[in-house]
Amino acid sequence: MNVNGKWYRAIWPDEHDPETIQIIDQRKLPHRFETVGLTNVEKTIQAIREMYVRGAPLIGATGAWGVYLSMVNMEDGQDPHQYLKTECLKISSARPTAVNLEWAVSAMEKTLLAQENVENWVKTAWVKAVEITEAEVENCRQIGQHGLPLIEEISRKRDGKTVNILTHCNAGWLACVDHGTATAPIYAAFDKGLDVHVWVDETRPLNQGARLTAWELGQHGVPHTVITDNAGGHLMQHGQVDMVIVGTDRTTHTGDVANKVGTYLKALAARDNNVPFYVALPSSTIDWEIEDGVKSIPIETRDPDEVRMVWGLHDKHLVDVLVPPENSPALNIAFDVTPARLVTGLITERGLCKASAAGIRALFPDLSK
Ligand code: MRU
């Protein structure tokens, strides 16, 4: 997608050095655009854990490239199978909630184990990481095509007047290599000339909405307005939200949706106001094991200082500012789970379905257990 008129993805192999994988340092956006080269597993894990990269599909793709880098750095004399197992475990434990990480790393591991000749592992890992990355890009493009008619229908009902879409966190191309999940239908509608406007939840504590979603929509020219996380309910009560589209870090095969904390409250407000609430996701984000998302999806708690501090640009410097009294403790719950009953529908690479075991199974009979 667009960065100052130049086409970028959120992760790509360095064109001059195939042993370096480039990422955008998302911690610095929107005020600085910097890229970082990953050359080994330690740096890759640091990038995932410290959120240089974030968002479920991008974390998955980064994990896949991490396995490739571990193959590049395998030393002579190591037991390759033991080494592969240890490296994969290290990478897939970097963050707990996004299921894509485990999915991508285990796909890499299986592919390598299927290769009898260990000499081929570097090449095989490269090919598989490219495949995973390209598949996620295509999945997101398809999500855009399947979500587009929903926006077109609202636009028709409103006689072409602005369609107002609310989104939470960043489920845009920055979170997904390209296109995004929640943003894919929005970009598709905008590119087709529909009049769309996006309410962007700022998404405390790290403000992925205000910082990342607002930035990438702005780079593409999509009209948008940043709102506080608590403003959505009011806007819905006053008819100013036509639909909600969010992404997800893990959705159970029964339709419960884990996403950035605050999503659940948006779903409740949407239900109370008859606003359709859609979740956009590639199938790599579906958890085929867990039945009850509220009880069983592991929810990451993060550094309390993310709640206590606010980061931004002041006087040309990037600064952190302390908000509460210095000694007040904080709790930083990073995700919440929206029960399936509050979700109008899922937008996937294979089309729309109900957020239910039957709905998901009907679209993905080959992946269901
Ligand atoms: O903690 P983050 O920034 O990795 O948050 C994850 C997310 O980006 C979101 O929850 C997003 O809405 C779903 S992932 C496309």
Residues whose N, C-alpha, C, O or C-beta is under 5 A from the ligand:
A	BS01	MRU	R54 G55 A56 H168 C169 N170 A171 A175 Q208 G247 T248 D249 N259 K260
